[in-house]
Amino acid sequence: TRGIMTQTPEQAPLKTNHNIRIVTLTTAERVLCMFGDIKDDSEEKKVVGYRMVYPYLLTIGEANEDGTVPINYGRWCPFSPIEDHRISGEHIISVVYPDNNIVDNYVIRLKEIGLTEDQIFWEQTNGDNSKPTETK
């Protein structure tokens, strides 16, 4: 059986051991960010909102002569130095993993602001994309 996520066969396997996502908002903006949820303090730990950390607005540039189309990156909110934005689910249309090239470009930007590989990626074991359980 096929998995839920589908991609064209010629692509390298999608990198999924990270929280990097492209979030499409109701404003039609596509925001590349470290994505997570915010849970309340109840026993059920209900999701009460979402976080977009280090968000970049993705836009499509003019097509090049060779047919390739550049992707432009711009700070999503250049009006504040705060890089941790909280939003409600009603403002989100979709959340997807980005293409590997976009992940690679974003990781370069994250490293420029001081993040390390360990803060961006978690170790993949046995093809399982879930986060490892931490022991203390």
Kinemage of the C-alpha trace (Angstrom):
@kinemage 1
@onewidth
@group {chain A} dominant
@subgroup {mainchain}
@vectorlist {calphas} color= white
{ca thr a 1} P 0.000 0.000 0.000
{ca arg a 2} L 1.099 3.563 -0.611
{ca gly a 3} L 1.711 5.971 2.223
{ca ile a 4} L -0.334 9.075 2.775
{ca met a 5} L 2.475 11.384 1.584
{ca thr a 6} L 3.118 11.032 -2.125
{ca gln a 7} L 5.907 12.474 -4.199
{ca thr a 8} L 7.200 11.986 -7.704
{ca pro a 9} L 9.466 8.923 -8.010
{ca glu a 10} L 12.556 10.767 -9.308
{ca gln a 11} L 12.894 12.824 -6.122
{ca ala a 12} L 15.333 11.920 -3.370
{ca pro a 13} L 13.562 10.742 -0.214
{ca leu a 14} L 12.000 13.702 1.556
{ca lys a 15} L 13.843 14.833 4.685
{ca thr a 16} L 11.338 14.584 7.527
{ca asn a 17} L 13.446 14.499 10.702
{ca his a 18} L 12.759 18.144 11.512
{ca asn a 19} L 9.960 20.589 12.345
{ca ile a 20} L 10.505 22.721 9.232
{ca arg a 21} L 7.201 23.266 7.442
{ca ile a 22} L 5.592 25.425 4.801
{ca val a 23} L 2.452 26.866 6.385
{ca thr a 24} L -0.156 28.234 3.982
{ca leu a 25} L -2.194 30.930 5.724
{ca thr a 26} L -5.671 32.203 4.923
{ca thr a 27} L -3.933 35.354 3.617
{ca ala a 28} L -2.487 33.090 0.848
{ca glu a 29} L 1.005 33.631 2.269
{ca arg a 30} L 3.296 30.616 2.322
{ca val a 31} L 5.509 30.780 5.392
{ca leu a 32} L 8.604 28.616 5.808
{ca cys a 33} L 9.275 28.119 9.510
{ca met a 34} L 10.050 25.842 12.413
{ca phe a 35} L 6.464 24.825 13.235
{ca gly a 36} L 4.954 23.542 16.447
{ca asp a 37} L 1.826 23.493 18.522
{ca ile a 38} L 1.000 25.180 21.810
{ca lys a 39} L -0.844 23.035 24.355
{ca asp a 40} L -2.790 24.101 27.416
{ca asp a 41} L -2.004 22.974 30.968
{ca ser a 42} L -4.919 20.554 31.206
{ca glu a 43} L -4.477 16.798 31.531
{ca glu a 44} L -5.683 16.401 27.941
{ca lys a 45} L -2.973 18.828 26.731
{ca lys a 46} L -5.336 20.330 24.155
{ca val a 47} L -3.748 22.252 21.284
{ca val a 48} L -4.686 25.911 21.761
{ca gly a 49} L -2.546 27.459 19.029
{ca tyr a 50} L 0.535 27.117 16.872
{ca arg a 51} L 4.045 28.570 16.751
{ca met a 52} L 5.930 29.701 13.683
{ca val a 53} L 9.570 30.248 14.665
{ca tyr a 54} L 12.087 31.952 12.314
{ca pro a 55} L 9.395 32.491 9.657
{ca tyr a 56} L 10.263 33.389 6.065
{ca leu a 57} L 7.750 34.362 3.417
{ca leu a 58} L 8.173 32.237 0.284
{ca thr a 59} L 7.336 33.751 -3.082
{ca ile a 60} L 7.900 32.579 -6.639
{ca gly a 61} L 10.202 34.700 -8.776
{ca glu a 62} L 10.180 35.265 -12.526
{ca ala a 63} L 10.927 32.129 -14.582
{ca asn a 64} L 14.499 31.919 -15.873
{ca glu a 65} L 15.323 31.312 -19.539
{ca asp a 66} L 16.134 27.654 -18.766
{ca gly a 67} L 12.634 27.147 -17.337
{ca thr a 68} L 13.661 27.056 -13.688
{ca val a 69} L 11.690 29.215 -11.282
{ca pro a 70} L 13.507 30.858 -8.364
{ca ile a 71} L 12.033 30.880 -4.889
{ca asn a 72} L 12.436 34.136 -2.975
{ca tyr a 73} L 12.865 34.220 0.817
{ca gly a 74} L 11.942 37.273 2.853
{ca arg a 75} L 11.393 37.783 6.561
{ca trp a 76} L 7.713 37.203 7.257
{ca cys a 77} L 7.506 39.990 9.838
{ca pro a 78} L 10.365 42.474 9.310
{ca phe a 79} L 8.699 44.918 11.726
{ca ser a 80} L 9.786 43.085 14.892
{ca pro a 81} L 12.962 41.390 16.103
{ca ile a 82} L 10.767 38.648 17.627
{ca glu a 83} L 11.100 35.419 15.633
{ca asp a 84} L 8.504 33.350 17.544
{ca his a 85} L 4.992 34.044 16.265
{ca arg a 86} L 1.844 32.512 17.717
{ca ile a 87} L -1.208 31.992 15.532
{ca ser a 88} L -4.546 30.223 15.780
{ca gly a 89} L -5.484 27.225 13.662
{ca glu a 90} L -8.266 29.161 11.945
{ca his a 91} L -5.583 31.159 10.081
{ca ile a 92} L -3.944 28.017 8.655
{ca ile a 93} L -5.017 26.349 5.402
{ca ser a 94} L -2.296 23.686 5.243
{ca val a 95} L 1.011 22.601 6.734
{ca val a 96} L 3.444 20.528 4.627
{ca tyr a 97} L 7.043 19.368 4.554
{ca pro a 98} L 9.148 21.478 2.181
{ca asp a 99} L 11.152 20.168 -0.746
{ca asn a 100} L 14.704 19.068 0.227
{ca asn a 101} L 16.273 22.047 -1.615
{ca ile a 102} L 14.141 24.456 0.422
{ca val a 103} L 15.120 22.624 3.632
{ca asp a 104} L 18.809 22.918 2.691
{ca asn a 105} L 18.510 26.665 1.951
{ca tyr a 106} L 16.574 27.286 5.171
{ca val a 107} L 19.132 25.361 7.250
{ca ile a 108} L 21.863 27.671 5.883
{ca arg a 109} L 19.805 30.677 7.074
{ca leu a 110} L 19.171 29.090 10.489
{ca lys a 111} L 22.888 28.369 10.926
{ca glu a 112} L 23.676 32.004 10.054
{ca ile a 113} L 21.577 33.093 13.054
{ca gly a 114} L 23.276 30.601 15.347
{ca leu a 115} L 21.243 27.382 15.287
{ca thr a 116} L 23.086 24.056 15.095
{ca glu a 117} L 22.210 20.844 13.221
{ca asp a 118} L 21.222 19.286 16.581
{ca gln a 119} L 18.677 22.068 17.153
{ca ile a 120} L 17.184 21.632 13.667
{ca phe a 121} L 17.254 17.869 13.018
{ca trp a 122} L 16.709 14.816 15.159
{ca glu a 123} L 18.300 11.458 14.535
{ca gln a 124} L 16.373 9.055 12.330
{ca thr a 125} L 16.407 5.429 13.408
{ca asn a 126} L 15.145 2.433 11.428
{ca gly a 127} L 13.324 4.690 8.972
{ca asp a 128} L 11.086 5.867 11.810
{ca asn a 129} L 10.463 9.620 11.580
{ca ser a 130} L 9.266 10.013 15.145
{ca lys a 131} L 11.324 11.911 17.678
{ca pro a 132} L 13.403 9.664 19.938
{ca thr a 133} L 12.220 9.356 23.513
{ca glu a 134} L 14.477 11.322 25.815
{ca thr a 135} L 15.644 9.639 28.992
{ca lys a 136} L 16.831 11.543 31.998
